[in-house]
Amino acid sequence: MSIAASRIPTGYEGSQLRLLNELEPVVEENLVRHLNVAKAWMPHDYVPWSRGRDFAFLGGEDWQPEDSPLDAVAQTAMVVNLLTEDNLPSYHREIATRFSRDGAWGTWVGQWTAEEGRHGVALRDYLVVTRGVDPVRLEELRMMHMTAGYDSGDKTALQAVAYVSFQELATRVSHRNTGKASGCPLAEQLLQRVALDENLHMVFYRNIMAAALDIDPDLAMAAIRDEVVNFQMPGMGMPDYTRNSVIIAKAGIYDLRLHHDSVIQPVLKFWRIFERTDFGPAGEQAREDLARFLVGLDAQACRFVEQRDRLRARQVARAS
């Protein structure tokens, strides 16, 4: 495919600008790869439209809690996942202003945004048609969350690539486990389909970061260290996020153990972070910082799982 020369965003220091330019062929190669393996899907195919009925505005009945086929945990996880997807305009701005809107970078930004756009459409249609959650409250939350938007701060383009390498995989894990926890075969099928997209997006960003490590190991290693140590899910700013994240963690949908074992470690292993011999002093320091952080994260994850297991044991004992 023919892709015009990229107009790299202004405002970057020399090393960042140079790296963006050097990564352009890698972006094009991985864009072509992505387009060859990604399969188009239709959001409407995953929605049980025959189960829909009018709300009071059109002469039907408004939502009642007993309408939902989902338990409280599944409702919470589905809403968190949907609101995260809803903030797509902010995410598009984040990567478009850092990567470029032209050339291979720009083509990828557009492709990624279009694919991500299906997720919110499908999840919202499913929840509204099945009356899985209160649609009025869902709309109120959407308005609050999107009005606040998402701002990752002053990340460089390389830090942004490092971040999404982990974040896309984290989202995949969250979607898949939410589907399993839903108790609804249709919801599970839909969320598996969404998770497939997230996995392909992770592979794209992971491959770009792997190339960056070969081009400038120290700069890339510092970016990886920064994003692992400071990692936050993009939904952090949504209403009641802390309370909802605790509910989700206690249910085993997404917790520190999964974050450490199923998100951080697989990506670091792919990049051979602790096997590489090409780091200079700055890269070595960043790797040491990362290693220390991971030890602490693993300890936190162990404590959380132990506390959760004790709580579950007490609940079983009380119920018996």
C-alpha positions in Angstrom: 0.0 0.0 0.0 1.2 3.5 -0.7 1.4 5.8 2.3 2.4 9.4 2.0 5.4 10.8 3.9 4.5 11.5 7.5 4.1 15.0 9.0 5.6 14.4 12.4 4.1 16.5 15.2 6.1 19.6 16.3 7.3 20.2 19.8 9.5 17.1 20.4 13.1 17.2 21.4 15.6 15.9 18.8 15.7 12.3 20.2 12.0 11.9 20.2 11.6 13.4 16.7 14.4 11.2 15.4 12.9 8.1 16.9 9.4 8.8 15.4 11.0 9.2 12.0 13.0 6.0 12.3 10.0 4.1 13.5 7.8 5.1 10.5 8.8 2.1 8.4 8.1 -0.3 11.3 4.7 1.4 11.8 3.9 0.8 8.1 5.0 -2.8 8.2 2.9 -3.5 11.3 -0.1 -1.6 9.8 0.0 -3.8 6.8 0.3 -6.9 9.0 -2.6 -5.7 11.1 -4.9 -5.1 8.1 -4.1 -8.6 6.8 -5.0 -10.4 10.1 -7.8 -8.2 11.5 -11.3 -9.4 10.6 -14.2 -7.0 10.3 -17.2 -7.7 12.5 -20.6 -6.1 12.8 -21.6 -4.7 16.2 -25.3 -5.3 15.5 -24.7 -9.1 15.1 -23.9 -9.4 18.8 -27.1 -7.7 20.1 -30.3 -9.8 20.8 -32.6 -7.2 19.2 -35.7 -9.5 19.7 -35.4 -9.0 23.4 -35.8 -5.2 23.2 -38.9 -3.3 24.1 -40.0 0.3 24.4 -39.3 2.5 27.3 -42.0 4.8 28.9 -41.2 7.7 26.5 -42.7 5.6 23.7 -45.5 4.1 25.7 -43.6 1.1 27.1 -42.1 0.6 30.6 -39.0 2.2 32.1 -36.2 0.2 33.5 -36.6 -1.7 36.8 -33.8 -3.4 38.7 -35.4 -6.8 38.2 -35.2 -6.4 34.4 -31.5 -7.0 34.4 -30.2 -10.5 33.8 -26.8 -9.5 35.2 -25.8 -9.7 38.9 -24.4 -6.6 40.6 -20.8 -7.4 39.9 -21.4 -8.0 36.2 -23.3 -4.8 36.0 -20.5 -2.9 37.6 -17.9 -4.4 35.3 -19.9 -3.9 32.2 -20.5 -0.3 33.0 -16.8 0.4 33.8 -15.8 -1.3 30.5 -18.3 0.7 28.5 -17.5 4.0 30.0 -13.8 3.3 29.4 -14.6 2.7 25.7 -16.9 5.8 25.6 -13.9 8.2 26.1 -12.6 7.3 22.6 -12.6 10.9 21.4 -10.1 11.8 24.1 -7.9 8.7 23.3 -7.9 9.6 19.7 -6.7 13.1 20.5 -4.0 11.7 22.8 -2.4 9.5 20.1 -3.1 11.8 17.1 -1.2 14.7 18.7 1.7 12.5 19.7 2.1 10.2 16.7 1.0 12.2 13.6 -2.1 12.5 11.5 -0.3 11.6 8.3 1.7 8.8 6.8 1.8 5.4 8.4 1.4 6.8 11.9 -1.7 8.8 10.8 -3.2 5.8 9.0 -2.8 3.7 12.0 -4.4 6.3 14.3 -7.5 6.3 12.0 -7.7 2.5 11.8 -7.3 2.1 15.5 -10.0 4.7 16.3 -12.5 3.2 13.8 -12.0 -0.3 15.3 -12.2 0.9 18.8 -15.4 2.8 18.0 -17.3 -0.5 17.5 -16.7 -1.5 21.1 -18.7 1.2 22.7 -21.5 0.8 20.1 -21.9 -2.9 20.7 -21.6 -2.8 24.5 -24.2 0.0 24.8 -26.6 -1.6 22.4 -26.4 -4.9 24.3 -26.9 -3.3 27.7 -29.9 -1.2 26.6 -31.6 -3.9 24.6 -31.3 -6.5 27.3 -32.0 -3.9 30.1 -28.8 -5.0 31.7 -28.3 -1.7 33.5 -30.4 1.4 34.2 -30.1 3.3 30.9 -30.8 6.7 32.5 -28.0 6.3 35.0 -25.7 5.0 32.2 -26.3 8.1 30.1 -25.7 10.3 33.1 -22.4 8.6 33.8 -21.4 8.8 30.1 -22.0 12.5 30.1 -20.0 13.0 33.2 -17.1 10.8 32.1 -16.9 12.2 28.5 -17.2 15.8 29.7 -14.2 15.3 32.0 -12.4 13.6 29.1 -9.0 11.9 29.4 -5.6 13.5 29.7 -2.5 11.5 30.1 -0.4 14.5 30.9 2.9 15.3 29.2 3.8 11.8 27.9 6.2 11.7 25.0 5.2 9.7 22.0 7.5 6.9 23.2 5.9 6.8 26.6 2.5 6.7 25.0 3.6 3.6 22.9 4.9 2.0 26.1 1.7 2.8 27.9 -0.7 1.4 25.3 1.4 -1.8 25.0 0.3 -2.6 28.5 -3.1 -0.9 28.5 -4.4 -2.7 25.5 -3.6 -6.0 27.1 -5.1 -4.9 30.4 -8.3 -4.1 28.6 -8.3 -7.4 26.8 -8.0 -9.2 30.1 -10.8 -7.1 31.7 -13.2 -7.6 28.8 -12.6 -11.4 28.7 -13.1 -11.8 32.4 -16.1 -9.6 32.5 -17.7 -11.8 29.8 -17.0 -14.9 31.8 -18.4 -13.3 35.0 -21.6 -12.0 33.2 -23.4 -15.4 33.3 -24.8 -14.5 29.9 -23.5 -16.4 26.8 -24.3 -13.5 24.5 -22.3 -11.0 26.7 -19.4 -13.4 26.8 -19.4 -13.8 23.1 -19.5 -10.1 22.5 -16.7 -9.4 25.0 -14.6 -12.1 23.5 -14.9 -10.4 20.2 -14.0 -7.0 21.6 -11.0 -8.6 23.4 -9.7 -10.0 20.1 -9.5 -6.4 18.8 -7.7 -5.3 21.9 -5.2 -8.1 21.6 -4.4 -7.1 18.0 -3.9 -3.5 19.1 -1.6 -4.7 21.8 0.5 -6.7 19.3 0.8 -3.6 17.1 2.1 -1.3 19.9 4.2 -4.0 21.4 6.0 -4.5 18.1 6.6 -0.8 17.7 8.1 -0.6 21.2 10.3 -3.6 20.4 11.7 -1.8 17.4 12.2 1.3 19.6 14.3 -0.8 22.0 16.6 -1.8 19.2 16.9 1.8 17.9 17.4 3.6 21.2 17.6 1.1 24.1 18.1 3.6 26.9 15.4 6.0 25.8 12.9 3.1 25.3 13.9 1.4 28.6 13.3 4.7 30.5 9.8 5.0 28.9 8.9 1.5 29.8 10.0 2.0 33.4 8.0 5.2 33.6 4.8 3.6 32.3 4.9 0.5 34.4 5.7 2.4 37.6 3.0 5.0 37.0 0.5 2.8 35.2 -3.2 3.8 35.6 -6.2 2.4 33.7 -7.8 5.0 31.4 -11.0 4.8 33.4 -9.4 6.2 36.5 -11.3 9.5 36.3 -14.8 8.0 36.0 -17.3 8.4 38.8 -17.0 5.9 41.6 -14.0 4.3 39.9 -12.2 3.4 43.1 -15.2 1.6 44.6 -16.0 -0.1 41.4 -12.4 -1.2 40.8 -12.4 -2.9 44.3 -15.6 -4.7 43.4 -14.0 -5.9 40.1 -10.8 -6.9 41.9 -12.6 -8.9 44.6 -14.5 -10.8 41.8 -11.2 -11.7 40.1 -12.1 -9.8 36.9 -9.1 -7.5 37.1 -6.7 -7.3 40.1 -3.1 -6.7 41.0 -2.3 -10.4 40.5 -3.6 -10.4 36.9 -2.0 -7.0 36.3 1.4 -8.4 37.3 1.2 -11.9 35.8 -1.0 -11.5 32.8 -0.2 -7.9 31.6 3.1 -6.6 32.8 5.2 -9.8 32.7 4.2 -11.2 29.3 5.0 -7.9 27.6 8.3 -7.5 29.4 9.2 -11.0 28.4 8.5 -10.4 24.8 10.8 -7.4 24.9 13.5 -9.5 26.7 13.9 -6.7 29.2 15.9 -8.7 31.7 18.0 -10.5 29.1 19.2 -7.5 27.0 22.8 -6.5 27.0 22.6 -3.3 25.0 21.7 -0.8 27.7 24.0 2.0 28.6 24.1 3.5 32.2 20.7 5.3 31.9 19.0 2.1 30.5 20.6 0.0 33.2 19.4 2.4 35.9 15.9 2.3 34.4 15.9 -1.5 34.4 17.0 -1.7 38.0 14.2 0.8 39.0 11.8 -1.4 37.1 13.0 -4.6 38.8 12.6 -3.1 42.3 9.1 -1.9 41.5 8.1 -5.3 40.2 9.2 -7.0 43.4 7.0 -4.6 45.4 4.1 -5.1 43.0 4.3 -8.8 43.3 4.3 -8.6 47.1 1.2 -6.3 46.9 -0.5 -8.8 44.6 0.2 -11.7 47.0 -1.2 -9.8 50.0 -4.3 -8.9 48.0 -5.0 -12.5 47.0 -4.4 -13.8 50.5 -6.8 -11.2 51.9 -9.4 -12.0 49.3 -9.1 -15.8 49.9 -9.6 -15.2 53.7 -12.7 -13.1 53.0 -14.1 -15.7 50.7 -13.5 -18.4 53.3 -15.3 -16.4 55.9 -18.2 -15.9 53.6 -18.5 -19.6 52.8 -18.3 -20.4 56.5 -21.1 -18.0 57.4 -23.2 -19.4 54.5 -22.8 -23.1 55.6 
